[in-house]
Amino acid sequence: MKQGFQRFLTRVLPHITIVLAGMFVIFWILDILNPTMNFINREISNKLLIIFCTASLVTSIVTIGLERKTD
């Protein structure tokens, strides 16, 4: 059962991360275009969020690519 859960995480988690990272990038763009919506309030938060999203996307894409090579 432990191996099944681990396989589930390695297959599903990168896709979830891509979706969430995309959502946060959209929130960042919306915050720039319409600051009254206040998705993100601080300048440092914006920069950290973009770094997080970029790192998450790269990690997820690499993980999915490596997984497809091993299958």
Beta strands, then each sheet from edge to edge (+ up, - down):
end
